[in-house]
Amino acid sequence: MNTDTTPNRSEFIPILILLLSFALLLFVLLVSSPSPTPRITIRNVNQVREILRFDSGEKGYPPRQLALSPDAKQLLVTTGYRNEFWQLSHQTEQIMDLKQSGGYSPAVFFREGKATTAFIDWRHNLNFQEMSSGTTLQRFDGLNGGADWSLSSDGEWLASTRDQLTLNLTNIETGEQRLSIRLPDGYHFRRTNATLSADGKVLATSLIHGEVLSFDLFLWDAMTGALIKNLGNFSNEDGFPSGLAFSHDGTRLAVGGVIQRNQRLISYFQLWDIPSGSVLAAWTGGTTSVTIDQIAFTSDDQHLMVEGSGQVWLWDVDEFIQTGTPLVYLKGNGSTQLYGAAALNPDGRLMANGTPNGGIAVYAVNSGQLLTTLKGHKGRITDLAFSDDGRLLVSSSSDRTVRLWSVGGYNTYLPPIRTTSPNTLPTLAVTPTTPG
């Protein structure tokens, strides 16, 4: 009789299969588990690195304004006389040369993800054109000055005036005129400063009263054109506003400009409470006039950034109301040592601005602390923009380069390459048009 009790190998097969199945299931769960959403964290901001550089503009005409597509795969750059449309993933560009047609481009932007440029033609008409196709969306005759018009933040609506007595709000794609506002007696436009609230329901403008430098701030219903409120005078002194911005919740209006004291112009800022129509805070400073290039609230409306004429301010809004003291005040020395452009990242935690020596300073918004300075450019920073997801920062400079930076150390979908001789697509022809 066979007394061997050694287990048969076939008895282990089911156990082995079970163990392998369990290991496979565990592997699948680990691989398929969603990774946490990337966030910009202050502690690793020193890992910001340059991932892409290319030459832009031409001799005597450096890039002056940027626009990054929502997916951060396309980039618009303008020198004013030359527009460049870059496909970043494969390093190609499309050029619109405006010098040959006597034109000038004051703005480039993405509208519903489409690369769009505004340009003034040789007949002093304002044109909007899609860069990818060369299709002209709309042409507005006689709007040749920046003081005559302004765009909504989403690039959909144009606020414009031709006769300084009527303000029109028009869709730049369809040409639909939503409203036409006839100004009250005694008022006219010297500069529109027309600004839409985040929800598009309220329009703020500055109107000059009489012939002196006395401006009142008006709020209009952007759907009907009805007057909502005259907030009152900008400063109760001779001066003029040059920039307006709504808070995201629509309850406050920030206004920046200059006033005249002792026969000189100095910087002046106000923060208005819209429901009550009262000034919450005001700040006066500087020894020279400042043209405000941008005013922006952080996404939570807790901080306020102002930039213009080589100076940058960052306020905690509550502190601004209580003491008027800014968290950050950057002021250049003379006419050459100036601070450049500034930008807030989408979640409002970081502010980037150009330094006088071509660096890019990155600040923590909550504290005003300088976190790091990005080095690479050899000239003054002319514009900055964050991607919508906050992971990329793009910069342009008077050194005629554009650089992309990976913010917070996150990997990106762009390869770490550099190019000085990109492939060039055919140049878009801009032909002078005859008004219809």
C-alpha positions, 0 to 999 in steps of 0.5 A, a space after each residue: 500500500 502506498 503511504 506517500 502523503 506528499 501533496 499533489 502539485 495539481 492541488 496548488 494550482 487553484 491557490 496559485 491562480 487565486 493569489 495571481 488574481 488578487 495581485 492583478 486586481 490590486 495592480 489594476 486598482 493602484 493604476 486606475 486610481 485617480 491622481 490628485 489634482 495638481 495644485 500650485 504650492 508655495 513651498 515648491 515655487 523655487 522649482 519654476 524652470 524655463 521649458 521653452 524659449 523662442 525669438 519673437 518680433 523683429 529689430 526695433 519691434 520687440 513683443 509687447 503683448 501676449 495671449 495664451 490659449 485656454 489649453 496652453 497649446 497656442 500663443 499669440 504675440 504682437 509687437 504692434 506691427 507684427 502679429 505671431 500665432 504660435 502652435 507650441 506643440 510643434 513649433 510653427 508660427 503664422 505671421 501677420 505683418 501690418 507694416 506693409 498695409 500701414 496698420 497697427 495692432 493694439 490687442 491680441 486675445 483668445 475668444 472662445 478658444 479662437 486666436 483673434 487680433 484687433 488692428 487699426 488699418 490705414 484708413 483708421 478703422 478698427 478690425 477684428 480678425 481670426 488669425 488661423 483663417 484670416 477671416 475678418 469678423 467685424 470692422 468698425 469705421 473711425 475707431 482709431 484711438 484706444 480712448 474711443 473703445 475697450 473690450 470686455 474681458 472675454 473678448 466678446 463685446 466692444 464698448 465704443 464711442 465715435 461722437 463722445 456723446 453716445 456709447 455703443 456695446 457691440 458683439 465683435 463676431 455677429 455685429 449685434 449692437 446690444 445697446 446704445 447709451 446717450 449720455 446725460 446733458 453736460 457730460 461727454 467722453 474724453 476716454 471711455 474706461 468702459 468696463 463690464 462686470 464679471 456677469 456682464 450685467 453692469 457697465 461702468 464708465 467715466 464721464 467728463 463734466 464740462 471742459 475741466 478735468 472733472 470725471 464722474 463714475 457712472 454705472 449702467 444696466 448692460 442689458 438695457 442701457 438704463 442708468 443705475 447710479 452716478 457714483 460721484 466724482 473720481 477725486 473731487 480734484 482735477 484729474 482723470 481715471 485711467 483704469 476700472 475693475 469690478 470685483 468678481 462678486 460685483 459689489 466693489 469697483 476699483 478705480 486708478 488714475 492721476 490727480 493734479 496737486 501743486 501743478 503736478 500729476 500724482 497717482 490716485 486710487 479708490 475702492 468704491 462700495 457699489 451698493 452704498 455708492 461710497 468710497 471705502 478707501 483711497 490712496 495717493 502717492 508717487 511723484 509722477 503721473 501713472 497710466 494704469 495698464 491693469 487693475 485686477 482682483 484675485 479670484 476670492 476678491 481678497 487682494 487687489 493688484 494694480 500695475 502701470 508706468 513701471 510701478 506695481 501695487 498689491 493690496 490686501 483689500 481689508 488692509 487697504 480699507 483700514 490703513 491704505 498700506 499696500 502689501 507690495 509697492 514696487 517703484 522704479 528709479 528714473 525712466 529706465 529702471 522700471 518694473 514691467 508687466 504683472 499678472 496674477 495666477 488663476 487661484 490668486 495665490 501668486 503674483 508675477 511681475 517684471 523687475 528692472 533688470 529683466 527678471 521675473 519676481 514671484 510673490 506670495 499674494 497672502 503675505 506679499 513675500 518675495 518667493 523667487 526671481 526667474 532669470 533668463 531675459 536680458 531686457 525689460 519684461 513687456 508682458 506676462 500671462 499664466 495659463 488657465 490651469 496655473 501651471 505655465 507662465 509665459 513672458 515676453 521681453 524687450 530682448 525679443 524673446 518669449 519664454 515659457 516657465 513650468 510653475 511649481 515644478 509640475 511636468 507639462 505637455 511641452 518638451 524642454 526644447 529651445 528654438 531660434 529658427 522656427 518653421 514658418 507658415 505663410 504670412 497672412 496678407 492684410 489688404 487695405 479695405 474700402 469702407 462699405 
